């Protein structure tokens, strides 16, 4: 079974930036991979996805224009560059080897203070 390890989470002030990384033990899903987050008391939600079928990257409206997802299949790594962080971005962030979030890592904590 594929193993995913996220890193890069930290505590930052509003307006700051973080870069999350995800390393996979196997080649990524050829169809769709993504980033998810789960805030305290809320359901997990997808925030960025790369769909190889359409060749498009999708972002949730709450992060569009601030977050950028990239994928390096050769290195089995995907990243999430997060700029202009807001307190509402506080959550555990997961990478997933699908676009449903079922095959995901343990997550990395991002805390944004005002």
Residue pairs with C-beta under 8 A, 6 or more apart in sequence:
2 24
2 25
2 26
2 97
2 103
3 24
3 25
3 26
3 105
4 22
4 23
4 24
4 25
4 94
4 95
4 96
4 97
4 103
4 104
4 105
5 22
5 23
5 105
5 106
6 20
6 21
6 22
6 93
6 94
6 95
6 105
6 106
6 107
6 108
7 20
7 21
7 22
7 23
7 108
8 18
8 19
8 20
8 21
8 108
9 18
9 20
9 92
9 93
9 107
9 108
9 109
9 110
10 18
10 110
10 111
11 111
11 112
11 113
12 18
12 85
12 110
12 111
12 112
12 113
13 112
13 113
13 114
14 85
14 86
14 87
14 112
14 113
14 114
15 84
15 85
16 85
16 112
17 81
17 82
17 83
17 84
17 85
18 82
18 85
18 110
19 79
19 80
19 81
19 82
20 35
20 79
20 80
20 82
20 93
20 95
20 108
20 110
21 77
21 78
21 79
22 35
22 77
22 78
22 79
22 80
22 95
22 105
23 76
23 77
24 76
24 77
24 78
24 97
25 76
26 76
27 73
27 76
28 71
28 73
28 76
28 78
28 97
29 97
29 98
29 103
30 52
31 51
31 52
31 53
31 98
31 99
32 49
32 50
32 51
32 52
32 53
32 98
32 99
33 49
33 50
33 71
33 78
33 95
33 96
33 97
33 98
33 99
34 46
34 47
34 48
34 49
34 50
34 69
34 95
34 96
34 98
34 99
34 101
35 46
35 47
35 48
35 49
35 69
35 78
35 80
35 93
35 94
35 95
35 96
36 44
36 45
36 46
36 47
36 93
36 94
36 95
36 96
36 101
36 104
37 44
37 45
37 47
37 89
37 91
37 92
37 93
37 94
37 110
38 44
38 45
38 91
38 92
38 94
38 107
39 88
39 90
39 91
40 90
40 91
42 91
44 94
44 101
45 60
46 60
46 99
46 101
47 59
47 60
47 62
47 63
47 67
48 57
48 58
48 59
48 60
48 63
48 67
48 69
48 80
49 57
49 58
49 69
49 99
50 56
50 57
50 58
50 69
50 71
50 78
51 57
51 58
51 99
57 69
59 65
59 67
59 69
62 88
63 82
63 89
66 82
66 83
66 84
66 85
67 80
67 81
67 82
67 83
68 80
68 81
68 83
69 78
69 79
69 80
69 81
70 78
70 79
70 81
71 77
71 78
72 78
72 79
78 95
80 93
80 95
82 89
82 110
85 110
85 112
86 112
87 112
87 113
87 114
88 112
89 110
89 112
90 110
90 111
90 112
91 110
92 107
92 108
92 109
92 110
93 107
93 108
93 109
93 110
94 101
94 104
94 105
94 106
94 107
95 104
95 105
96 102
96 103
96 104
96 105
97 103
97 104
